Amino acid sequence: MMQNTFNSNNELWTEIALSSGWIEVLAGADNMTVGEAATLNGIKAFGVANSYLKHRQVNQFIFYLKQMMEREPGTTD
């Protein structure tokens, strides 16, 4: 099973999932619910601790990114 490992050879995944990455930025969007933000922060914490994401976590991130893009922006987004 492939894992999206974070290291210097895989910089895009590193930018997506580690501290101050895309997942953390998405979790802070005004138009995300508290539950969605908590899920995203949990995914980020797992990625930071383990240097990879599970397929389920990747799918959740993509789903929430799609949801955020289809909603009206929040006041500070």
N, CA, C and O atoms as a Tinker XYZ file with bonds, in Angstrom:
   308  protein
     1  N      0.841000   -1.182000    0.000000    73     2
     2  CA     0.000000    0.000000    0.000000    64     1     3
     3  C      0.887000    1.247000    0.000000    63     2     4     5
     4  O      1.811000    1.370000    0.804000    81     3
     5  N      0.589000    2.157000   -0.908000    73     3     6
     6  CA     1.362000    3.390000   -0.996000    64     5     7
     7  C      1.020000    4.334000    0.150000    63     6     8     9
     8  O     -0.139000    4.458000    0.547000    81     7
     9  N      2.026000    4.984000    0.662000    73     7    10
    10  CA     1.812000    6.019000    1.666000    64     9    11
    11  C      2.404000    7.309000    1.133000    63    10    12    13
    12  O      3.434000    7.294000    0.458000    81    11
    13  N      1.768000    8.405000    1.429000    73    11    14
    14  CA     2.238000    9.709000    1.004000    64    13    15
    15  C      3.246000   10.207000    2.029000    63    14    16    17
    16  O      2.907000   10.993000    2.914000    81    15
    17  N      4.466000    9.754000    1.908000    73    15    18
    18  CA     5.506000   10.051000    2.880000    64    17    19
    19  C      6.038000   11.455000    2.688000    63    18    20    21
    20  O      6.197000   11.918000    1.558000    81    19
    21  N      6.310000   12.129000    3.784000    73    19    22
    22  CA     6.820000   13.497000    3.733000    64    21    23
    23  C      8.324000   13.469000    3.944000    63    22    24    25
    24  O      8.808000   12.987000    4.968000    81    23
    25  N      9.048000   13.979000    2.985000    73    23    26
    26  CA    10.498000   14.092000    3.105000    64    25    27
    27  C     10.988000   15.037000    2.015000    63    26    28    29
    28  O     10.185000   15.580000    1.256000    81    27
    29  N     12.285000   15.233000    1.934000    73    27    30
    30  CA    12.824000   16.188000    0.971000    64    29    31
    31  C     12.612000   15.754000   -0.477000    63    30    32    33
    32  O     12.710000   16.579000   -1.385000    81    31
    33  N     12.328000   14.489000   -0.703000    73    31    34
    34  CA    12.052000   14.007000   -2.062000    64    33    35
    35  C     10.589000   14.136000   -2.445000    63    34    36    37
    36  O     10.227000   13.892000   -3.597000    81    35
    37  N      9.761000   14.507000   -1.518000    73    35    38
    38  CA     8.319000   14.593000   -1.758000    64    37    39
    39  C      7.813000   15.902000   -1.165000    63    38    40    41
    40  O      6.986000   15.902000   -0.253000    81    39
    41  N      8.311000   17.001000   -1.684000    73    39    42
    42  CA     8.058000   18.305000   -1.073000    64    41    43
    43  C      6.600000   18.746000   -1.139000    63    42    44    45
    44  O      6.142000   19.462000   -0.248000    81    43
    45  N      5.855000   18.340000   -2.172000    73    43    46
    46  CA     4.463000   18.765000   -2.261000    64    45    47
    47  C      3.655000   18.235000   -1.085000    63    46    48    49
    48  O      2.901000   18.985000   -0.464000    81    47
    49  N      3.807000   16.932000   -0.769000    73    47    50
    50  CA     3.070000   16.381000    0.371000    64    49    51
    51  C      3.506000   17.029000    1.674000    63    50    52    53
    52  O      2.699000   17.204000    2.587000    81    51
    53  N      4.774000   17.383000    1.761000    73    51    54
    54  CA     5.269000   18.065000    2.951000    64    53    55
    55  C      4.565000   19.408000    3.107000    63    54    56    57
    56  O      4.175000   19.779000    4.214000    81    55
    57  N      4.401000   20.134000    2.015000    73    55    58
    58  CA     3.722000   21.436000    2.049000    64    57    59
    59  C      2.234000   21.288000    2.348000    63    58    60    61
    60  O      1.634000   22.185000    2.940000    81    59
    61  N      1.643000   20.197000    1.956000    73    59    62
    62  CA     0.215000   19.989000    2.200000    64    61    63
    63  C     -0.053000   19.670000    3.658000    63    62    64    65
    64  O     -0.989000   20.214000    4.243000    81    63
    65  N      0.739000   18.808000    4.253000    73    63    66
    66  CA     0.334000   18.210000    5.512000    64    65    67
    67  C      1.084000   18.639000    6.755000    63    66    68    69
    68  O      0.557000   18.472000    7.855000    81    67
    69  N      2.254000   19.169000    6.645000    73    67    70
    70  CA     2.988000   19.485000    7.869000    64    69    71
    71  C      2.590000   20.856000    8.399000    63    70    72    73
    72  O      1.777000   21.543000    7.781000    81    71
    73  N      3.147000   21.261000    9.526000    73    71    74
    74  CA     2.764000   22.507000   10.182000    64    73    75
    75  C      2.784000   23.674000    9.205000    63    74    76    77
    76  O      3.716000   23.817000    8.413000    81    75
    77  N      1.766000   24.493000    9.266000    73    75    78
    78  CA     1.550000   25.656000    8.396000    64    77    79
    79  C      1.312000   25.254000    6.950000    63    78    80    81
    80  O      1.462000   26.081000    6.051000    81    79
    81  N      0.945000   24.006000    6.707000    73    79    82
    82  CA     0.655000   23.541000    5.355000    64    81    83
    83  C     -0.790000   23.795000    4.962000    63    82    84    85
    84  O     -1.547000   24.435000    5.691000    81    83
    85  N     -1.155000   23.285000    3.806000    73    83    86
    86  CA    -2.487000   23.517000    3.253000    64    85    87
    87  C     -3.599000   23.026000    4.162000    63    86    88    89
    88  O     -4.649000   23.662000    4.255000    81    87
    89  N     -3.382000   21.895000    4.837000    73    87    90
    90  CA    -4.437000   21.361000    5.709000    64    89    91
    91  C     -4.698000   22.319000    6.860000    63    90    92    93
    92  O     -5.852000   22.569000    7.207000    81    91
    93  N     -3.650000   22.854000    7.450000    73    91    94
    94  CA    -3.822000   23.799000    8.555000    64    93    95
    95  C     -4.500000   25.083000    8.084000    63    94    96    97
    96  O     -5.359000   25.623000    8.782000    81    95
    97  N     -4.126000   25.568000    6.922000    73    95    98
    98  CA    -4.747000   26.774000    6.362000    64    97    99
    99  C     -6.230000   26.528000    6.097000    63    98   100   101
   100  O     -7.067000   27.372000    6.418000    81    99
   101  N     -6.561000   25.369000    5.511000    73    99   102
   102  CA    -7.952000   25.027000    5.244000    64   101   103
   103  C     -8.757000   24.942000    6.537000    63   102   104   105
   104  O     -9.899000   25.399000    6.588000    81   103
   105  N     -8.172000   24.363000    7.576000    73   103   106
   106  CA    -8.874000   24.246000    8.864000    64   105   107
   107  C     -9.209000   25.616000    9.446000    63   106   108   109
   108  O    -10.165000   25.743000   10.211000    81   107
   109  N     -8.436000   26.637000    9.097000    73   107   110
   110  CA    -8.681000   27.978000    9.618000    64   109   111
   111  C     -9.632000   28.814000    8.787000    63   110   112   113
   112  O     -9.906000   29.963000    9.135000    81   111
   113  N    -10.145000   28.260000    7.689000    73   111   114
   114  CA   -11.063000   29.023000    6.840000    64   113   115
   115  C    -12.357000   29.321000    7.583000    63   114   116   117
   116  O    -12.892000   28.461000    8.283000    81   115
   117  N    -12.850000   30.525000    7.431000    73   115   118
   118  CA   -14.080000   30.956000    8.096000    64   117   119
   119  C    -15.289000   30.099000    7.736000    63   118   120   121
   120  O    -16.186000   29.911000    8.558000    81   119
   121  N    -15.315000   29.585000    6.525000    73   119   122
   122  CA   -16.509000   28.857000    6.105000    64   121   123
   123  C    -16.457000   27.359000    6.421000    63   122   124   125
   124  O    -17.300000   26.600000    5.944000    81   123
   125  N    -15.480000   26.931000    7.216000    73   123   126
   126  CA   -15.433000   25.548000    7.684000    64   125   127
   127  C    -16.124000   25.469000    9.049000    63   126   128   129
   128  O    -16.023000   26.391000    9.857000    81   127
   129  N    -16.824000   24.363000    9.295000    73   127   130
   130  CA   -17.481000   24.212000   10.584000    64   129   131
   131  C    -16.447000   23.828000   11.641000    63   130   132   133
   132  O    -15.312000   23.483000   11.312000    81   131
   133  N    -16.842000   23.891000   12.891000    73   131   134
   134  CA   -15.954000   23.503000   13.990000    64   133   135
   135  C    -15.550000   22.039000   13.851000    63   134   136   137
   136  O    -14.388000   21.693000   14.065000    81   135
   137  N    -16.499000   21.182000   13.495000    73   135   138
   138  CA   -16.212000   19.761000   13.329000    64   137   139
   139  C    -15.261000   19.491000   12.172000    63   138   140   141
   140  O    -14.358000   18.662000   12.286000    81   139
   141  N    -15.463000   20.191000   11.058000    73   139   142
   142  CA   -14.571000   20.029000    9.906000    64   141   143
   143  C    -13.158000   20.477000   10.260000    63   142   144   145
   144  O    -12.181000   19.810000    9.920000    81   143
   145  N    -13.059000   21.610000   10.943000    73   143   146
   146  CA   -11.741000   22.119000   11.350000    64   145   147
   147  C    -11.057000   21.142000   12.300000    63   146   148   149
   148  O     -9.850000   20.923000   12.201000    81   147
   149  N    -11.817000   20.556000   13.216000    73   147   150
   150  CA   -11.237000   19.593000   14.162000    64   149   151
   151  C    -10.718000   18.360000   13.426000    63   150   152   153
   152  O     -9.642000   17.854000   13.744000    81   151
   153  N    -11.475000   17.877000   12.449000    73   151   154
   154  CA   -11.037000   16.728000   11.663000    64   153   155
   155  C     -9.748000   17.051000   10.923000    63   154   156   157
   156  O     -8.807000   16.258000   10.927000    81   155
   157  N     -9.708000   18.222000   10.284000    73   155   158
   158  CA    -8.514000   18.632000    9.542000    64   157   159
   159  C     -7.311000   18.793000   10.468000    63   158   160   161
   160  O     -6.198000   18.402000   10.115000    81   159
   161  N     -7.527000   19.364000   11.643000    73   159   162
   162  CA    -6.417000   19.508000   12.592000    64   161   163
   163  C     -5.931000   18.152000   13.078000    63   162   164   165
   164  O     -4.740000   17.973000   13.331000    81   163
   165  N     -6.839000   17.199000   13.210000    73   163   166
   166  CA    -6.446000   15.844000   13.578000    64   165   167
   167  C     -5.613000   15.180000   12.484000    63   166   168   169
   168  O     -4.639000   14.485000   12.773000    81   167
   169  N     -5.999000   15.398000   11.231000    73   167   170
   170  CA    -5.229000   14.870000   10.103000    64   169   171
   171  C     -3.836000   15.483000   10.104000    63   170   172   173
   172  O     -2.843000   14.780000    9.914000    81   171
   173  N     -3.762000   16.796000   10.317000    73   171   174
   174  CA    -2.458000   17.462000   10.341000    64   173   175
   175  C     -1.598000   16.926000   11.481000    63   174   176   177
   176  O     -0.410000   16.668000   11.288000    81   175
   177  N     -2.177000   16.758000   12.657000    73   175   178
   178  CA    -1.423000   16.246000   13.804000    64   177   179
   179  C     -0.885000   14.849000   13.516000    63   178   180   181
   180  O      0.255000   14.540000   13.862000    81   179
   181  N     -1.686000   14.015000   12.892000    73   179   182
   182  CA    -1.234000   12.670000   12.526000    64   181   183
   183  C     -0.070000   12.760000   11.543000    63   182   184   185
   184  O      0.934000   12.065000   11.697000    81   183
   185  N     -0.207000   13.618000   10.534000    73   183   186
   186  CA     0.853000   13.772000    9.540000    64   185   187
   187  C      2.157000   14.256000   10.142000    63   186   188   189
   188  O      3.230000   13.764000    9.793000    81   187
   189  N      2.066000   15.224000   11.049000    73   187   190
   190  CA     3.275000   15.746000   11.706000    64   189   191
   191  C      3.935000   14.652000   12.540000    63   190   192   193
   192  O      5.158000   14.517000   12.532000    81   191
   193  N      3.129000   13.875000   13.257000    73   191   194
   194  CA     3.672000   12.844000   14.140000    64   193   195
   195  C      4.239000   11.648000   13.387000    63   194   196   197
   196  O      5.185000   11.012000   13.852000    81   195
   197  N      3.665000   11.337000   12.226000    73   195   198
   198  CA     4.020000   10.094000   11.542000    64   197   199
   199  C      4.701000   10.267000   10.192000    63   198   200   201
   200  O      5.187000    9.293000    9.619000    81   199
   201  N      4.742000   11.473000    9.684000    73   199   202
   202  CA     5.351000   11.776000    8.375000    64   201   203
   203  C      4.691000   11.057000    7.205000    63   202   204   205
   204  O      5.344000   10.779000    6.199000    81   203
   205  N      3.413000   10.757000    7.329000    73   203   206
   206  CA     2.629000   10.242000    6.212000    64   205   207
   207  C      1.148000   10.422000    6.537000    63   206   208   209
   208  O      0.781000   10.673000    7.685000    81   207
   209  N      0.303000   10.291000    5.515000    73   207   210
   210  CA    -1.139000   10.285000    5.701000    64   209   211
   211  C     -1.699000    8.969000    5.199000    63   210   212   213
   212  O     -1.183000    8.384000    4.246000    81   211
   213  N     -2.761000    8.506000    5.848000    73   211   214
   214  CA    -3.477000    7.330000    5.376000    64   213   215
   215  C     -4.366000    7.760000    4.205000    63   214   216   217
   216  O     -4.729000    8.931000    4.094000    81   215
   217  N     -4.710000    6.819000    3.343000    73   215   218
   218  CA    -5.560000    7.130000    2.187000    64   217   219
   219  C     -6.865000    7.787000    2.616000    63   218   220   221
   220  O     -7.328000    8.727000    1.970000    81   219
   221  N     -7.455000    7.305000    3.687000    73   219   222
   222  CA    -8.707000    7.878000    4.195000    64   221   223
   223  C     -8.526000    9.353000    4.538000    63   222   224   225
   224  O     -9.414000   10.164000    4.275000    81   223
   225  N     -7.387000    9.703000    5.118000    73   223   226
   226  CA    -7.125000   11.089000    5.495000    64   225   227
   227  C     -6.937000   11.972000    4.257000    63   226   228   229
   228  O     -7.387000   13.117000    4.229000    81   227
   229  N     -6.275000   11.433000    3.246000    73   227   230
   230  CA    -6.119000   12.178000    1.992000    64   229   231
   231  C     -7.491000   12.446000    1.393000    63   230   232   233
   232  O     -7.771000   13.560000    0.951000    81   231
   233  N     -8.346000   11.429000    1.375000    73   231   234
   234  CA    -9.695000   11.594000    0.826000    64   233   235
   235  C    -10.500000   12.613000    1.618000    63   234   236   237
   236  O    -11.248000   13.395000    1.031000    81   235
   237  N    -10.362000   12.618000    2.948000    73   235   238
   238  CA   -11.068000   13.611000    3.768000    64   237   239
   239  C    -10.592000   15.020000    3.446000    63   238   240   241
   240  O    -11.406000   15.931000    3.299000    81   239
   241  N     -9.287000   15.205000    3.336000    73   239   242
   242  CA    -8.741000   16.519000    3.006000    64   241   243
   243  C     -9.279000   17.001000    1.661000    63   242   244   245
   244  O     -9.707000   18.149000    1.543000    81   243
   245  N     -9.262000   16.143000    0.657000    73   243   246
   246  CA    -9.754000   16.527000   -0.670000    64   245   247
   247  C    -11.240000   16.853000   -0.615000    63   246   248   249
   248  O    -11.683000   17.815000   -1.241000    81   247
   249  N    -12.018000   16.065000    0.127000    73   247   250
   250  CA   -13.450000   16.328000    0.270000    64   249   251
   251  C    -13.688000   17.698000    0.909000    63   250   252   253
   252  O    -14.506000   18.475000    0.418000    81   251
   253  N    -12.977000   17.998000    2.003000    73   251   254
   254  CA   -13.173000   19.282000    2.678000    64   253   255
   255  C    -12.689000   20.453000    1.832000    63   254   256   257
   256  O    -13.277000   21.534000    1.876000    81   255
   257  N    -11.627000   20.250000    1.065000    73   255   258
   258  CA   -11.169000   21.302000    0.157000    64   257   259
   259  C    -12.242000   21.600000   -0.884000    63   258   260   261
   260  O    -12.518000   22.765000   -1.173000    81   259
   261  N    -12.846000   20.564000   -1.446000    73   259   262
   262  CA   -13.936000   20.741000   -2.417000    64   261   263
   263  C    -15.116000   21.450000   -1.769000    63   262   264   265
   264  O    -15.688000   22.362000   -2.365000    81   263
   265  N    -15.490000   21.046000   -0.556000    73   263   266
   266  CA   -16.604000   21.686000    0.140000    64   265   267
   267  C    -16.342000   23.171000    0.349000    63   266   268   269
   268  O    -17.219000   24.000000    0.106000    81   267
   269  N    -15.135000   23.508000    0.801000    73   267   270
   270  CA   -14.795000   24.902000    1.065000    64   269   271
   271  C    -14.861000   25.723000   -0.214000    63   270   272   273
   272  O    -15.340000   26.857000   -0.196000    81   271
   273  N    -14.383000   25.162000   -1.329000    73   271   274
   274  CA   -14.363000   25.896000   -2.592000    64   273   275
   275  C    -15.760000   26.125000   -3.158000    63   274   276   277
   276  O    -15.966000   27.056000   -3.937000    81   275
   277  N    -16.717000   25.289000   -2.777000    73   275   278
   278  CA   -18.080000   25.416000   -3.288000    64   277   279
   279  C    -18.963000   26.273000   -2.399000    63   278   280   281
   280  O    -20.104000   26.550000   -2.770000    81   279
   281  N    -18.486000   26.698000   -1.254000    73   279   282
   282  CA   -19.262000   27.519000   -0.320000    64   281   283
   283  C    -18.953000   28.984000   -0.533000    63   282   284   285
   284  O    -17.941000   29.356000   -1.126000    81   283
   285  N    -19.856000   29.796000   -0.032000    73   283   286
   286  CA   -19.562000   31.238000    0.016000    64   285   287
   287  C    -18.385000   31.451000    0.938000    63   286   288   289
   288  O    -18.312000   30.816000    1.990000    81   287
   289  N    -17.448000   32.336000    0.574000    73   287   290
   290  CA   -16.321000   32.579000    1.452000    64   289   291
   291  C    -16.765000   33.214000    2.770000    63   290   292   293
   292  O    -17.775000   33.915000    2.833000    81   291
   293  N    -15.998000   32.955000    3.798000    73   291   294
   294  CA   -16.240000   33.624000    5.079000    64   293   295
   295  C    -15.780000   35.065000    5.005000    63   294   296   297
   296  O    -15.233000   35.498000    3.992000    81   295
   297  N    -16.000000   35.802000    6.071000    73   295   298
   298  CA   -15.669000   37.216000    6.048000    64   297   299
   299  C    -14.181000   37.501000    5.976000    63   298   300   301
   300  O    -13.777000   38.556000    5.488000    81   299
   301  N    -13.353000   36.570000    6.459000    73   299   302
   302  CA   -11.900000   36.811000    6.440000    64   301   303
   303  C    -11.166000   35.874000    5.493000    63   302   304   305
   304  O     -9.935000   35.866000    5.473000    81   303
   305  N    -11.897000   35.077000    4.701000    73   303   306
   306  CA   -11.242000   34.148000    3.771000    64   305   307
   307  C    -10.730000   34.888000    2.545000    63   306   308
   308  O    -10.150000   34.272000    1.651000    81   307
